[in-house]
Amino acid sequence: MKKSAFLAVTLAIASTASGAAELKLSAAAMVSQYQSNTEAASQYTDKPLVITGKLLSLDSGLSDNVIGKLGDDSDSAVRVTFADKVSIEKIRSRVGRSVTLHCVGAFSTSYPAATDCKVR
């Protein structure tokens, strides 16, 4: 199981238009890393990420920000916040479907998290 989780978490590096490298991974792989590796929280912090997974929900958080959950199970899903209201409006109709978000990894020891997410 650990070996297959490790293989599932293999990260591919893609180049963006600005030349910065983004780590591509699925929400499920990111969740698996957090569940099996105590240092996973720092592995993604402040790194540009491309995360793909099922958008489970969009909920209002503190200070009127919107928090999305990306993955297979809402209890262990990747928590994402969005860069701006335009990004939120673009994603709102996609709840329940697979999406790809371009984000920045955020530090969280409780669950995987990303901020400044956009749909391209």
Stockholm file with secondary structure:
# STOCKHOLM 1.0

chainA/1-120         MKKSAFLAVTLAIASTASGAAELKLSAAAMVSQYQSNTEAASQYTDKPLVITGKLLSLDSGLSDNVIGKLGDDSDSAVRVTFADKVSIEKIRSRVGRSVTLHCVGAFSTSYPAATDCKVR
#=GR chainA/1-120 SS CHHHHHHHTCCEEEECTTSCEEEEEEHHHHHHHHHHCTTHHHHHTTCEEEEEEEEEEEEECGGGCEEEEESSCTTTCEEEEESSHHHHHHHHTTTTSEEEEEEEEECCSSSCEEEEEECC
#=GC SS_cons         CHHHHHHHTCCEEEECTTSCEEEEEEHHHHHHHHHHCTTHHHHHTTCEEEEEEEEEEEEECGGGCEEEEESSCTTTCEEEEESSHHHHHHHHTTTTSEEEEEEEEECCSSSCEEEEEECC
//
